[in-house]
Amino acid sequence: MSILLPCLLWWSSALAEPAPWYLWRSKVDGQVFCAQTLPGAGWERAGGPYRDARCEKSGMPGR
């Protein structure tokens, strides 16, 4: 039984995927930048998902 928990934890981490990146545009001045999470109330999603932090590689693998 003591080996079962570490095996389950390893298996769940092996199946994990990285979070997608999105382009966000400021509602105030139109600035655009790349982030994984909503930067705040004054921003809207402008593109994505992307696979990299520069928002250049389109799409997510396995989806």
N, CA, C and O atoms as a printed pandas DataFrame, in Angstrom:
     atom_number atom_name residue_name chain_id  residue_number  x_coord  y_coord  z_coord
0              1         N          MET        A               1    0.814   -1.200    0.000
1              2        CA          MET        A               1    0.000    0.000    0.000
2              3         C          MET        A               1    0.857    1.263    0.000
3              4         O          MET        A               1    0.470    2.277   -0.582
4              5         N          SER        A               2    2.018    1.204    0.651
5              6        CA          SER        A               2    2.870    2.391    0.728
6              7         C          SER        A               2    3.481    2.749   -0.626
7              8         O          SER        A               2    3.911    3.883   -0.836
8              9         N          ILE        A               3    3.517    1.792   -1.533
9             10        CA          ILE        A               3    4.067    2.085   -2.884
10            11         C          ILE        A               3    2.983    2.641   -3.794
11            12         O          ILE        A               3    3.301    3.301   -4.783
12            13         N          LEU        A               4    1.742    2.399   -3.496
13            14        CA          LEU        A               4    0.641    2.831   -4.353
14            15         C          LEU        A               4    0.537    4.354   -4.439
15            16         O          LEU        A               4    0.381    4.892   -5.535
16            17         N          LEU        A               5    0.617    5.049   -3.328
17            18        CA          LEU        A               5    0.496    6.509   -3.326
18            19         C          LEU        A               5    1.600    7.190   -4.150
19            20         O          LEU        A               5    1.280    8.042   -4.978
20            21         N          PRO        A               6    2.878    6.852   -3.959
21            22        CA          PRO        A               6    3.908    7.479   -4.811
22            23         C          PRO        A               6    3.708    7.183   -6.301
23            24         O          PRO        A               6    3.968    8.047   -7.138
24            25         N          CYS        A               7    3.259    5.998   -6.634
25            26        CA          CYS        A               7    3.008    5.651   -8.043
26            27         C          CYS        A               7    1.866    6.493   -8.613
27            28         O          CYS        A               7    1.953    6.968   -9.745
28            29         N          LEU        A               8    0.818    6.678   -7.852
29            30        CA          LEU        A               8   -0.306    7.499   -8.316
30            31         C          LEU        A               8    0.115    8.956   -8.478
31            32         O          LEU        A               8   -0.277    9.607   -9.447
32            33         N          LEU        A               9    0.904    9.471   -7.545
33            34        CA          LEU        A               9    1.380   10.846   -7.653
34            35         C          LEU        A               9    2.280   11.021   -8.870
35            36         O          LEU        A               9    2.172   12.021   -9.581
36            37         N          TRP        A              10    3.162   10.064   -9.115
37            38        CA          TRP        A              10    4.029   10.139  -10.291
38            39         C          TRP        A              10    3.195   10.096  -11.561
39            40         O          TRP        A              10    3.438   10.885  -12.475
40            41         N          TRP        A              11    2.230    9.207  -11.645
41            42        CA          TRP        A              11    1.405    9.068  -12.843
42            43         C          TRP        A              11    0.598   10.337  -13.120
43            44         O          TRP        A              11    0.483   10.751  -14.274
44            45         N          SER        A              12    0.046   10.951  -12.094
45            46        CA          SER        A              12   -0.741   12.164  -12.314
46            47         C          SER        A              12    0.142   13.311  -12.788
47            48         O          SER        A              12   -0.299   14.123  -13.600
48            49         N          SER        A              13    1.380   13.398  -12.302
49            50        CA          SER        A              13    2.275   14.456  -12.767
50            51         C          SER        A              13    2.769   14.171  -14.181
51            52         O          SER        A              13    3.065   15.108  -14.922
52            53         N          ALA        A              14    2.865   12.927  -14.567
53            54        CA          ALA        A              14    3.297   12.575  -15.921
54            55         C          ALA        A              14    2.243   12.979  -16.948
55            56         O          ALA        A              14    2.577   13.232  -18.105
56            57         N          LEU        A              15    0.984   13.043  -16.544
57            58        CA          LEU        A              15   -0.104   13.404  -17.458
58            59         C          LEU        A              15   -0.383   14.896  -17.492
59            60         O          LEU        A              15   -1.170   15.355  -18.321
60            61         N          ALA        A              16    0.240   15.659  -16.616
61            62        CA          ALA        A              16   -0.026   17.096  -16.524
62            63         C          ALA        A              16    0.499   17.834  -17.755
63            64         O          ALA        A              16    1.544   17.482  -18.302
64            65         N          GLU        A              17   -0.234   18.854  -18.180
65            66        CA          GLU        A              17    0.169   19.698  -19.301
66            67         C          GLU        A              17    0.434   21.110  -18.790
67            68         O          GLU        A              17   -0.132   21.525  -17.779
68            69         N          PRO        A              18    1.293   21.843  -19.488
69            70        CA          PRO        A              18    1.521   23.231  -19.079
70            71         C          PRO        A              18    0.290   24.089  -19.351
71            72         O          PRO        A              18   -0.506   23.785  -20.240
72            73         N          ALA        A              19    0.143   25.148  -18.590
73            74        CA          ALA        A              19   -0.978   26.063  -18.790
74            75         C          ALA        A              19   -0.774   26.845  -20.088
75            76         O          ALA        A              19    0.361   27.188  -20.418
76            77         N          PRO        A              20   -1.836   27.131  -20.826
77            78        CA          PRO        A              20   -1.696   27.900  -22.068
78            79         C          PRO        A              20   -1.402   29.371  -21.799
79            80         O          PRO        A              20   -1.691   29.886  -20.719
80            81         N          TRP        A              21   -0.825   30.039  -22.790
81            82        CA          TRP        A              21   -0.540   31.463  -22.748
82            83         C          TRP        A              21   -1.545   32.175  -23.640
83            84         O          TRP        A              21   -2.022   31.601  -24.619
84            85         N          TYR        A              22   -1.869   33.418  -23.310
85            86        CA          TYR        A              22   -2.820   34.207  -24.095
86            87         C          TYR        A              22   -2.273   35.617  -24.307
87            88         O          TYR        A              22   -1.485   36.121  -23.506
88            89         N          LEU        A              23   -2.708   36.242  -25.405
89            90        CA          LEU        A              23   -2.435   37.658  -25.613
90            91         C          LEU        A              23   -3.527   38.439  -24.907
91            92         O          LEU        A              23   -4.706   38.109  -25.032
92            93         N          TRP        A              24   -3.150   39.469  -24.168
93            94        CA          TRP        A              24   -4.097   40.322  -23.455
94            95         C          TRP        A              24   -3.945   41.745  -23.954
95            96         O          TRP        A              24   -2.826   42.216  -24.158
96            97         N          ARG        A              25   -5.064   42.440  -24.154
97            98        CA          ARG        A              25   -5.065   43.823  -24.640
98            99         C          ARG        A              25   -5.684   44.729  -23.582
99           100         O          ARG        A              25   -6.731   44.428  -23.008
100          101         N          SER        A              26   -5.001   45.851  -23.342
101          102        CA          SER        A              26   -5.497   46.842  -22.395
102          103         C          SER        A              26   -6.723   47.539  -22.973
103          104         O          SER        A              26   -6.719   47.945  -24.135
104          105         N          LYS        A              27   -7.772   47.677  -22.166
105          106        CA          LYS        A              27   -8.970   48.406  -22.583
106          107         C          LYS        A              27   -8.732   49.919  -22.535
107          108         O          LYS        A              27   -9.508   50.686  -23.105
108          109         N          VAL        A              28   -7.670   50.349  -21.863
109          110        CA          VAL        A              28   -7.375   51.768  -21.706
110          111         C          VAL        A              28   -6.566   52.316  -22.882
111          112         O          VAL        A              28   -6.958   53.302  -23.506
112          113         N          ASP        A              29   -5.422   51.663  -23.184
113          114        CA          ASP        A              29   -4.539   52.220  -24.213
114          115         C          ASP        A              29   -4.176   51.246  -25.331
115          116         O          ASP        A              29   -3.382   51.594  -26.204
116          117         N          GLY        A              30   -4.737   50.035  -25.328
117          118        CA          GLY        A              30   -4.515   49.085  -26.413
118          119         C          GLY        A              30   -3.204   48.322  -26.364
119          120         O          GLY        A              30   -2.903   47.567  -27.289
120          121         N          GLN        A              31   -2.416   48.496  -25.312
121          122        CA          GLN        A              31   -1.176   47.724  -25.189
122          123         C          GLN        A              31   -1.501   46.240  -25.180
123          124         O          GLN        A              31   -2.541   45.833  -24.662
124          125         N          VAL        A              32   -0.610   45.421  -25.756
125          126        CA          VAL        A              32   -0.813   43.975  -25.823
126          127         C          VAL        A              32    0.388   43.284  -25.201
127          128         O          VAL        A              32    1.530   43.676  -25.442
128          129         N          PHE        A              33    0.132   42.249  -24.395
129          130        CA          PHE        A              33    1.230   41.436  -23.887
130          131         C          PHE        A              33    0.757   40.011  -23.640
131          132         O          PHE        A              33   -0.441   39.728  -23.647
132          133         N          CYS        A              34    1.710   39.124  -23.423
133          134        CA          CYS        A              34    1.451   37.694  -23.303
134          135         C          CYS        A              34    1.526   37.269  -21.839
135          136         O          CYS        A              34    2.487   37.605  -21.146
136          137         N          ALA        A              35    0.512   36.527  -21.357
137          138        CA          ALA        A              35    0.500   36.025  -19.979
138          139         C          ALA        A              35   -0.423   34.814  -19.897
139          140         O          ALA        A              35   -1.264   34.603  -20.771
140          141         N          GLN        A              36   -0.260   34.023  -18.844
141          142        CA          GLN        A              36   -1.106   32.851  -18.647
142          143         C          GLN        A              36   -2.411   33.182  -17.940
143          144         O          GLN        A              36   -3.395   32.458  -18.090
144          145         N          THR        A              37   -2.434   34.249  -17.184
145          146        CA          THR        A              37   -3.638   34.593  -16.420
146          147         C          THR        A              37   -4.083   36.016  -16.724
147          148         O          THR        A              37   -3.292   36.839  -17.186
148          149         N          LEU        A              38   -5.337   36.297  -16.465
149          150        CA          LEU        A              38   -5.903   37.628  -16.665
150          151         C          LEU        A              38   -5.169   38.626  -15.776
151          152         O          LEU        A              38   -5.137   38.455  -14.557
152          153         N          PRO        A              39   -4.573   39.676  -16.372
153          154        CA          PRO        A              39   -3.815   40.631  -15.568
154          155         C          PRO        A              39   -4.662   41.557  -14.702
155          156         O          PRO        A              39   -4.136   42.161  -13.768
156          157         N          GLY        A              40   -5.932   41.685  -14.978
157          158        CA          GLY        A              40   -6.786   42.538  -14.159
158          159         C          GLY        A              40   -8.058   42.915  -14.891
159          160         O          GLY        A              40   -8.309   42.454  -16.004
160          161         N          ALA        A              41   -8.857   43.756  -14.258
161          162        CA          ALA        A              41  -10.175   44.106  -14.795
162          163         C          ALA        A              41  -10.098   44.938  -16.071
163          164         O          ALA        A              41  -11.045   44.929  -16.857
164          165         N          GLY        A              42   -9.015   45.649  -16.298
165          166        CA          GLY        A              42   -8.909   46.518  -17.457
166          167         C          GLY        A              42   -8.334   45.858  -18.690
167          168         O          GLY        A              42   -7.890   46.542  -19.612
168          169         N          TRP        A              43   -8.336   44.527  -18.720
169          170        CA          TRP        A              43   -7.742   43.780  -19.833
170          171         C          TRP        A              43   -8.754   42.818  -20.435
171          172         O          TRP        A              43   -9.672   42.356  -19.757
172          173         N          GLU        A              44   -8.571   42.521  -21.734
173          174        CA          GLU        A              44   -9.411   41.531  -22.417
174          175         C          GLU        A              44   -8.515   40.614  -23.239
175          176         O          GLU        A              44   -7.448   41.020  -23.700
176          177         N          ARG        A              45   -8.955   39.387  -23.416
177          178        CA          ARG        A              45   -8.175   38.424  -24.188
178          179         C          ARG        A              45   -8.174   38.836  -25.653
179          180         O          ARG        A              45   -9.224   39.128  -26.226
180          181         N          ALA        A              46   -6.980   38.859  -26.260
181          182        CA          ALA        A              46   -6.843   39.287  -27.648
182          183         C          ALA        A              46   -6.386   38.162  -28.573
183          184         O          ALA        A              46   -6.362   38.342  -29.790
184          185         N          GLY        A              47   -6.026   37.012  -28.023
185          186        CA          GLY        A              47   -5.591   35.891  -28.847
186          187         C          GLY        A              47   -5.139   34.728  -27.999
187          188         O          GLY        A              47   -4.872   34.866  -26.805
188          189         N          GLY        A              48   -5.059   33.570  -28.644
189          190        CA          GLY        A              48   -4.566   32.382  -27.943
190          191         C          GLY        A              48   -5.541   31.238  -28.035
191          192         O          GLY        A              48   -6.627   31.394  -28.595
192          193         N          PRO        A              49   -5.188   30.117  -27.510
193          194        CA          PRO        A              49   -4.043   29.836  -26.655
194          195         C          PRO        A              49   -2.743   29.654  -27.451
195          196         O          PRO        A              49   -2.754   29.330  -28.639
196          197         N          TYR        A              50   -1.626   29.876  -26.749
197          198        CA          TYR        A              50   -0.299   29.686  -27.305
198          199         C          TYR        A              50    0.479   28.736  -26.413
199          200         O          TYR        A              50    0.136   28.548  -25.246
200          201         N          ARG        A              51    1.539   28.130  -26.969
201          202        CA          ARG        A              51    2.347   27.166  -26.225
202          203         C          ARG        A              51    3.577   27.787  -25.576
203          204         O          ARG        A              51    4.263   27.116  -24.805
204          205         N          ASP        A              52    3.875   29.058  -25.869
205          206        CA          ASP        A              52    5.099   29.659  -25.359
206          207         C          ASP        A              52    4.841   31.045  -24.758
207          208         O          ASP        A              52    3.805   31.662  -25.007
208          209         N          ALA        A              53    5.795   31.515  -23.970
209          210        CA          ALA        A              53    5.650   32.777  -23.252
210          211         C          ALA        A              53    5.772   34.006  -24.150
211          212         O          ALA        A              53    5.550   35.125  -23.688
212          213         N          ARG        A              54    6.115   33.821  -25.402
213          214        CA          ARG        A              54    6.168   34.937  -26.354
214          215         C          ARG        A              54    4.913   35.000  -27.218
215          216         O          ARG        A              54    4.776   35.878  -28.071
216          217         N          CYS        A              55    4.001   34.061  -26.987
217          218        CA          CYS        A              55    2.743   33.974  -27.750
218          219         C          CYS        A              55    3.014   33.896  -29.256
219          220         O          CYS        A              55    2.421   34.625  -30.051
220          221         N          GLU        A              56    3.921   32.997  -29.622
221          222        CA          GLU        A              56    4.266   32.804  -31.034
222          223         C          GLU        A              56    3.831   31.438  -31.545
223          224         O          GLU        A              56    3.443   31.315  -32.707
224          225         N          LYS        A              57    3.886   30.415  -30.710
225          226        CA          LYS        A              57    3.548   29.044  -31.114
226          227         C          LYS        A              57    2.085   28.773  -30.817
227          228         O          LYS        A              57    1.703   28.580  -29.663
228          229         N          SER        A              58    1.280   28.758  -31.844
229          230        CA          SER        A              58   -0.168   28.654  -31.697
230          231         C          SER        A              58   -0.605   27.260  -31.245
231          232         O          SER        A              58    0.037   26.256  -31.553
232          233         N          GLY        A              59   -1.723   27.229  -30.503
233          234        CA          GLY        A              59   -2.359   25.975  -30.101
234          235         C          GLY        A              59   -1.699   25.315  -28.913
235          236         O          GLY        A              59   -0.596   25.678  -28.505
236          237         N          MET        A              60   -2.402   24.336  -28.364
237          238        CA          MET        A              60   -1.893   23.559  -27.241
238          239         C          MET        A              60   -1.827   22.093  -27.664
239          240         O          MET        A              60   -2.792   21.583  -28.232
240          241         N          PRO        A              61   -0.723   21.406  -27.404
241          242        CA          PRO        A              61   -0.623   19.982  -27.755
242          243         C          PRO        A              61   -1.616   19.157  -26.946
243          244         O          PRO        A              61   -1.853   19.444  -25.773
244          245         N          GLY        A              62   -2.179   18.163  -27.549
245          246        CA          GLY        A              62   -3.092   17.268  -26.861
246          247         C          GLY        A              62   -4.485   17.805  -26.657
247          248         O          GLY        A              62   -5.261   17.215  -25.906
248          249         N          ARG        A              63   -4.833   18.908  -27.300
249          250        CA          ARG        A              63   -6.175   19.481  -27.139
250          251         C          ARG        A              63   -6.836   19.601  -28.472
251          252         O          ARG        A              63   -7.974   20.062  -28.557
